[in-house]
Amino acid sequence: MRTVAVVVQNGFAPFEFGLACEAFGLDRSDDGIEPFDFRIVTPDPGVIPSNLGFSINVEHDLAFADDADLVVVTPIPREDWGRVDVRVADVVRRAADRGAWLLSVCSGAFVLAASGVLDGHRATTHWRYADVMASMYPAIDVDPDVLYVQDERIITSAGTAAGLDACLHLLRQELGAEMTNIIARRMVVPPQRDGGQAQFIVAPLPIEASLSLAPVSDWMLQNLALDLTVDQLAARAHMSPRTFARRFKADFGATPAAWLGRQRIIHAQRLLEQSGLGLDRIAAESGFGSAAVLRQNFARTLGITPTAYRARFACTDEAQQAVVGAGSGATPELVPVA
């Protein structure tokens, strides 16, 4: 991924627009990350008003988006959901046809929906608007309870910060875990929140409850290779298993098992990028037990084999030597996920 076009239209939401610019538009060469050819585009270049009483001047029309590796669609006003600009919809369709990445933030999903590229696919948008989308576009499997959804090369996200999670999710696939962690650290945000996490918490726990689980989650990260059970974790937190599981999901947006599984994947990614360890050793250190289980989890979560991931993202001499040792089977192509 080298070129990124962010589509902005009248009544755009500044925060969601800004996070796309933050994720893909900044020059991070000083961190060893090659910058993208990034442009903001619009159907009619000129002054584009936001929904907060100020405007921006956009110089580029949609032509650049027709060659971009990634097209990001920012939110549009609710009154425009039923009358999406046909020029933008055409750009979206052409991007999907040529295999480019598509990413929508919040109600930008309605633009993708209107273009038809989401028909027969799973998608999400802000939970307040999910029922509207499902009603307007019954051919789409709308999931209102997740932060973001990736279906093939289309990523849709919920509102506000979930859009940043979706951007980091895509960057992780294109740049690898370590580079994405560098970007996240500069943003001062968590490097990874699973797309399957809940969009919101109905009854948030007090801060003290969240702090009470921090030592346990830190211990989990330091002991990924162990067979960690809810009973064992609950005992460390001085809670009953049921209370621990409930509080953990409220604080982290996922069950202990789901959260732990994702942390194991992240650790395995880091080892594949930075070490020359064999897959069995990486599987053991990450808590998967065997290379076969590691491959299964990688394919389900990332849509790529561990060997292909290493071929694509090896960033040390030791890791690159492991790629050479793997032979011609170390293809960096993505594999389909059932």
N, C-alpha and C positions, 0 to 999 in steps of 0.2 A: 504494500500500500504506500503510494508516493504522493498522490494528489487527492485533496479533500475539498469538496464544495459544500458550503452551508447555505441552505435556501432560507431566505427571510422574506416575509411579506407584511403588508399593512396590518397593524395591530399586533405585532410580534411581542412576545413576552421577554423582557430584557434578561432575566436571570437564566432561563433555559437557553436563550441565544448565547449568553455570555459563557456558560459552561462548555458549550461546543467549541467556542473560540479558545477557551482555556485549555481544553483537552488536546486540540489538534492544531491550534494556530500559533502557539508560542514557540520561539526558537530555543531549543534546549541543547544546542551544540556543545555548550560548556559541560554538559553531563554526558557527552558521548552519544547523544541521540540525534540522528539526522533529521532535520526539520522537514515537514511536509510542504508541498506546494499547496498553500491554503488560500482559498478565496471565498468571500461572501458574495452570493449571487441573488438576483431577484428578477422577476419577470420584466419590470420596467425600472431601469436604473434611475437613481435620483434620490430624493428625500423620502425615507420610509418611516412613517410614524409608529411609535411603540404604543402599548396599551397603558403607559404610565405618563403620558403627556410630554414626552420628548421624542426627537427623531434622530435618525442616523442617515448619513449619505452613503449610498451603495453605488459603486462604480461599475460593477460587472453584471451583464445579463446572464441568462441561463446557459449560454453556449459552453462555458467552461465545465458545467455539470455533466455535459454529454460525454466528456472524456475522463471524468474523475473516477478514481478508484473507490471513493466513498462519497455518497451523497447523504448529508444530514438534513432532515426536515424538522424545522423548529415549529412550535405551536402556532396555531391560527385561531382567531376569535371564534366564539361559538356560533355567531350568526353566519359564518362562512363554511361551516361543516357540510352543509347541504349544497354548496355551490363553489366547490374547489376550482381554482384557476386551472383551466384545461391545459395550459402550457406547462404548469408544474406537474400535473398528473402525467403528461406525456413524457417529461424528463424522467420521472420515477419509473414509468414502464420501460423506457429504453434502458435505464440503468439495470433494472432487474433482468431484462433480456440479454444483456451482454455480460451478466455475472458480476457486476459491481456490488460492493457493500451498500446497503441501505440502512439508515438508522434514524428513527423518529423519537422525538422527546415529547412526552405528555400528549397533548391533542394533535401534535403533528402526525400521529397515527391515523387521524381521519383523512389526511392527504393520501397516505399509502392505501388506506381502505378504498377511497374514491377512485384510485387508479386501477384497482382490481388486483394488485400484486399480493394482497393478503388473503384472497379467496382460497379456501381450503387449507389455510394455515392457522397456527396458533399465534395469538398476539395479545398485547395488553395496552392499556392507557391509564390515565389517572382513574382511581377507583370511583370518583364521582361521576365519570363519564362512561364507564364500562357498559352500563345497561343501555345507554343511548347508542353506543357503537354496535352492540349486539343486535339491537332492534333495527338499526339502519342497514346493517350489513350481516344478515343471517348466515352467509357463507363463511364467515370468519369465526374461529373458535376463540372467543374473547375470555381471557383469564383476568379477573379483577383483583386477584389476591397475591400478585407477584410484583417484584421491582422491575424486572425486564424479562423479555423472552427473545431467544434467538431461534429462528426457524430457517434453516439453510443459511443464506447470506443476508437475511433481513432481521434486524433487531428493533423491537419496539420497547419503549420504556414508559414507566409511570411518571408522575409529576416531579418537578423540582429536582431534588438531589438524586433521585433514582436515575435521572438522565445521565448524571456523572458516573454512576455505577455502570451504566450500560456502555459509556465511552471507555471506561477503564477495562471492562470486559473485552471489548473489541481490541483495544491496545495490547492487552495481554496475549491475544491470539497472534497479533501481527509483530509485536516487538519482543515477546517473552515475559516471563514473570519478573525477572530482575529489573529490566528497564522500566516496566510498568510500576514497580515498587518505587523506583527513583522518582517517577512522575508524581505518584501519589504522595510521596513524602514532601515534595515541593508544594503540593497543593494543601498539605496538612490534612489529609483525609485517609480513611482506611484503604489499603490497596485492593481489597476485594470484599464485596458483599454479594452473596449468592443471589442470582436472579429469582430463585424460588422463595426468598424471604418475604414475609408479609409486608404490604405497603404501609400499614399503620398499626399502632397498638391501641386497642379500644380503651384500656385502663392502664396507663403506664404505672410502673412501680416507682416508689420514691428512689432518689439517688442512692440512699444507703443500701437498698437491695442490690442495685447494679454493682456497687463497690464491693459488696460482700462476695460476689462471684469472681471478681478479678483475680484473686490468688489461685482459684481453681482453674480458670481458663489459662492463666500463665503456666500452671503446672501441666496442664494438658499439652500445651505447645512444646514443653520441654521433655515430654514423655510420649511422643507420638508412636514410638515403636511398641509400646505396651498395649495389651488387650484391655482397654478401658471400658468399664461398665458403668451404667447409671448408678447402681448401688455403691460402687467404689467412689465415684465422684461425689455422690450425695453425702457419703460419710465424711469426706474431706471438707465439705461445705457445712457440716453439722446440720443437715436437713434430712427429712425423709425423702426417699426416692421420688415420690409423687410431687412434693413441694419443689424439690430441686429441678425436676423436669419442667414444671410449670414456670418457675422463675427464669430458668435458663432460656426458654423459648421467648418469654416476654422481653428479656434483656437483649438477646442476640438475634431474634427473629427466625430462629431455626431450632430444631431439636438438637440435643447434645450429639446424637449420632450423625446427623446431617452436617452440623458445624465441624465436627471432628473429621469427617470424611473430606470436607473441602480443605481443611488445613493440611491434611495428609497429601492431597493432590498438590497444593502449593509447595510443600516441602520437597516432594518428588520433582516438581518442575525446577526448583532451585538446584537440586543435586544433578539433574540432567544437564543444566546449563553450565554448571561450574565444576563438575567433577568428572572423572573417567570411570566411576564405579559401574559395575555391571548391573543389569536390571534386577537380578535376584537380591543383590546387596541393597540397592535403592529401595526395593519393595520392603525389605526387612526393616530398614531404618525409617521408612515412612509409615510403617504399621500395616502394610497390605499383606505381608506374609510371603507372597510368592510373585514372580514376574507375571504369571497368568492373571492373577487378581489385579495387579497393577495395570496391565494392558486393558482389562475389562473396564476398570474405573476411568482410565484415561479416555477410552473411546466414548464412554457414556457421558462424561463430563465435558471434555474438550473437543471431541470429534477428531482425534488424531492419536496415532500410536506413540508410545514413549520414544521409540527409536526415531520416528519421523520428527518428533518434537526436538529431540537432541540435535538432529541434523540441521534443523532450522534455526535453533537458538543457542547452540553451543558458543560460549563466550570466553572460554579459557583454552589454552593449548591442550590441557589434559582432556577436556570434554571433546574438543575437536579431534584429538587422536582416537578417542573412543568411537567417533563417527567413522573414521577411516577404517578402524578395525572391524566395524559392523559390516563393511562391504557394500555392495550395490543395493542391498535391501534397505539402506537408510534413506529412503525417499522422503522429502519434506512435504509431499502432497497430503491434503486432508483425506481422511477416510470417512465414509458415510456412517452415521449413527442410526441404529435401528430405532 
